[in-house]
Amino acid sequence: MFIRIVDESLERLIRTELAMGDDLGDVAFDAPTSNWSAQLSRITVNLFLYDVAMSGHPSRTPIRRVMEDGTAERRAPQPLIQLSYLVSAWAGTARDEHQLLGDLVSRLCGHPTMPPEHITGELSSSVYLGICVDEQNRLRDIWSAAGGHLKASFTLQASVAADAHDWQAAAPLVRSVEALVPPMPGGRG
């Protein structure tokens, strides 16, 4: 579920930042194969999710909440997952693609986290965004594996908590500690 929410949120962010309404172009998540690209008839920003892995960010801390009826629940720390997207721009000419790709880089660099107004569902954490070099997957290898032709692109990584642990009943908070201490022999007390 969290991957779909991140996908939808990225689309909303890109459409807003580029002022790209549905009538102006598309945001796609398909593998950029030769067959796929041959079917394009409009400018398109493609975010191909090619890798899902544990994030280098530390897991979230445990969470506690109190329900309206006063019962408490807790949730174990949620592991952060890193989603790696191959981002490419598709337009009529290489010059237009470069312009669109440059606009994407500029706009995405301004958001280290996904702005809350673009998040389309409930997530267990913020969505951390970063443009980076993927040390394990070279872009030309990804293009080759997808069966597409090498073109200008970059890696966008989004880190988000996976919903790995459910809410569980928690013990009530300790409000005070009372102890009966017997008097010490021979002392005052």
GIHU-V437165 format. One record per backbone hydrogen bond with DSSP energy under -1.0 kcal/mol. NH is the residue of the N-H (numbers start at 0). CO is the residue of the C=O. If there is no record, write none. Layout:
BEGIN
nh:NH co:CO
nh:NH co:CO
END
This chain:
BEGIN
nh:4 co:0
nh:5 co:1
nh:6 co:2
nh:7 co:3
nh:8 co:4
nh:9 co:5
nh:10 co:6
nh:11 co:7
nh:12 co:8
nh:13 co:9
nh:14 co:10
nh:15 co:11
nh:16 co:12
nh:17 co:13
nh:19 co:14
nh:23 co:20
nh:24 co:20
nh:25 co:42
nh:27 co:44
nh:32 co:30
nh:36 co:32
nh:37 co:33
nh:38 co:35
nh:39 co:36
nh:43 co:89
nh:44 co:25
nh:45 co:87
nh:46 co:27
nh:47 co:85
nh:49 co:83
nh:50 co:83
nh:52 co:81
nh:54 co:79
nh:59 co:77
nh:62 co:74
nh:64 co:72
nh:66 co:70
nh:69 co:66
nh:72 co:64
nh:73 co:167
nh:74 co:62
nh:80 co:159
nh:81 co:52
nh:82 co:157
nh:83 co:50
nh:84 co:155
nh:85 co:47
nh:86 co:153
nh:87 co:45
nh:89 co:43
nh:96 co:92
nh:97 co:93
nh:98 co:94
nh:99 co:95
nh:100 co:96
nh:101 co:97
nh:102 co:98
nh:103 co:99
nh:104 co:100
nh:105 co:101
nh:106 co:102
nh:107 co:103
nh:108 co:104
nh:110 co:107
nh:113 co:126
nh:117 co:114
nh:118 co:115
nh:127 co:158
nh:128 co:111
nh:129 co:156
nh:131 co:154
nh:141 co:137
nh:142 co:138
nh:143 co:139
nh:144 co:140
nh:145 co:141
nh:147 co:142
nh:153 co:86
nh:155 co:84
nh:156 co:129
nh:157 co:82
nh:158 co:127
nh:159 co:80
nh:161 co:78
nh:163 co:161
nh:167 co:73
nh:169 co:71
nh:186 co:183
END
